[in-house]
Amino acid sequence: MDNSHIPDLITPAIPFFVVSVIVEALVMRKLQADGRDVRGHTVKDTAASLTMGLGNVFINIFWKGVAFAGYLALYQLTPLRLGSLGPVSWVLLFFCEDLCYYWFHRVHHESRFFWAGHVTHHSSEYYNLSTALRQPWTTSITGWPFWAPLALLGFHPAMIVTAQSISLLYQYWIHTESIGRLGVLEWVLNTPSHHRVHHASNPQYLDKNYAGVLIIWDRLFGTFEPEQEKPIYGLTKNIHTFNPLRIVSHEFAAIWKDLHRPEPLRTRLARAFRNPAWKPQGEEASPPPPSTIVA
């Protein structure tokens, strides 16, 4: 598949991402000077996030063609053509894609194997626009099956990729402490307030607010939590590193170590694929991971 024919809304937006991170850093500094209780930015943390984002872009140069070809194969197999209904198709696709994202995101929190990739997005102890760019390097691959049903429903792969990009672009701006609650929009949309909860490690905020664009899925499936006490960002056990390779690999390394424990195979596989907080009976349970990112 020629990647030049695959819709790409993310790469052209990179200059905007960089400029907006700089502007936000200046705004946050002003808010701190005015006495606002916000974490702001640090050079090392922001640099790590930008590096992770560039790594994600580089990997997707190669992966997006494979993913697109996979969607195209499924699209050609199915007799359904929900993507041929004109404007109605885009409305249907918006809701279907957002629901796919919800389950992609939820599974990548609730199964340790998937969490090992997604944890990258949650590894920062800060919450700002650069955190949105701290993208995982493996979830594009592990996430592919969650959007495959859209191709089987008859949405053309170009439509699917475009809808995914729109969702990702929407989620960029909600990674900030500089915007408060947004009134009635909080009932329907994923907002900075809702997503701050998702990135927090406070016990009551864990495994909450998996939304992409619409918060209605969390309300429907019982994973919604409003922002009340101040969020504490990061992991329940932070890794304290700005090394991109360490950020990407630390949970995979921990799983590899657990797979070599002198335990029954069933127990070792449970450690790898069950909830990240799962422990065998009799072993002290660790706290669950923070719910997002993310991504």
Secondary structure, DSSP 8 states (H G I E B T S, - for coil): --GGGS--SSGGGHHHHHHHHHHHHHHHHHHHHTT-------HHHHHHHHHHHHHHHHHHHHHHHHHHHHHHHHHHH-S--GGGSTHHHHHHHHHHHHHHHHHHHHHHHHSHHHHHHHHHHH--SS-SHHHHT---SSHHHHTHHHHHHHHHTT--HHHHHHHHHHHHHHHHTTS-SS----GGGGGTB--HHHHHHHTB-SGGGTT----SSBTHHHHHHT------S---BS-SS------HHHHHHHHHHHHHHHHTSSS-HHHHHHHHHS-TT---TTS------------
